[in-house]
Amino acid sequence: MATFVLMTKLTPAALYDRRKTGHDWKKRVETLCPGIRWVAHYALLGPYDFMDIYDAPDQETAFRVSLLSREHGALSAESWPATSYETFLPIAEAVEGTKG
């Protein structure tokens, strides 16, 4: 499973009846994107309205999550691949070892 961060900015109209709209979106994502596991969901201040962290079986599934978000009122929806810091450190150390 790969981890992704979904950054979503909604249209002003999509902010109304957010509980129902959000529930409908989540249900549709879980139906059309089998194998997804939600890790966290945050409302934000700043250029994005929401951030979701989720695990998906593959990149194709992450594309579907973003597209479904756009279909349900998101002005923009970006799924970014993410890795834990513990996984990142050996990658960074391997790159450091190539300096010279």
C-alpha positions in Angstrom: 0.0 0.0 0.0 1.2 3.5 -0.8 0.4 6.6 1.2 -1.1 9.7 -0.4 -2.1 13.2 0.8 -5.2 14.6 -0.8 -5.3 18.4 -0.8 -8.8 19.8 -1.7 -10.1 23.3 -2.3 -13.9 23.5 -2.6 -16.1 25.8 -4.5 -18.1 28.1 -2.2 -21.3 26.2 -3.1 -19.7 22.9 -2.0 -19.2 24.2 1.5 -23.0 24.1 2.2 -24.5 21.0 3.7 -20.9 19.8 4.1 -21.8 16.8 6.4 -24.1 15.2 3.8 -21.9 16.1 0.8 -18.8 14.8 2.6 -20.5 11.6 3.6 -21.8 11.0 0.1 -18.3 11.6 -1.4 -16.6 9.3 1.1 -19.1 6.5 0.4 -18.7 6.9 -3.3 -14.9 6.8 -3.0 -15.0 3.7 -0.9 -17.3 2.0 -3.4 -15.2 2.9 -6.5 -11.8 2.7 -4.9 -11.6 -0.7 -3.1 -8.7 -1.2 -0.8 -8.5 2.4 0.4 -7.7 3.0 4.0 -8.4 6.5 5.6 -5.6 7.6 7.9 -6.7 11.2 8.8 -9.0 14.0 7.7 -8.3 17.7 8.5 -10.1 21.0 7.8 -7.5 23.7 7.0 -6.9 27.4 7.0 -5.0 28.5 4.0 -5.1 27.8 0.3 -6.8 24.4 0.7 -10.0 23.6 2.6 -9.2 19.9 3.5 -6.4 17.5 3.8 -7.0 13.7 3.8 -4.3 11.2 4.3 -5.0 7.7 2.9 -3.4 4.5 1.8 -4.2 3.2 -1.6 -3.2 0.0 -3.4 -1.8 1.9 -6.4 -1.5 5.2 -8.2 -4.5 4.5 -10.4 -6.7 4.4 -7.2 -5.2 7.7 -6.1 -6.1 9.3 -9.5 -9.7 8.0 -9.0 -9.9 9.6 -5.5 -8.9 13.0 -6.9 -11.3 12.8 -9.8 -14.2 11.8 -7.6 -13.4 14.8 -5.4 -13.6 17.1 -8.4 -16.9 15.4 -9.3 -18.3 16.3 -5.8 -17.6 20.0 -5.8 -13.9 20.4 -5.4 -12.4 23.3 -7.3 -9.1 21.5 -7.1 -8.0 18.1 -5.8 -4.4 16.9 -5.7 -3.2 13.6 -4.5 0.4 13.7 -3.5 2.5 10.5 -2.8 4.0 10.5 0.7 6.4 8.4 2.7 7.1 8.2 6.4 10.2 10.0 7.7 11.6 6.6 8.8 11.4 5.4 5.2 12.8 8.7 3.8 16.0 8.7 6.0 17.7 5.8 4.3 16.9 7.2 0.9 18.4 10.6 1.9 21.5 8.8 3.4 22.0 6.9 0.2 22.0 10.1 -1.8 24.4 11.7 0.6 26.7 8.8 0.1 27.0 9.6 -3.6 28.4 13.2 -3.0 31.9 13.6 -4.1 
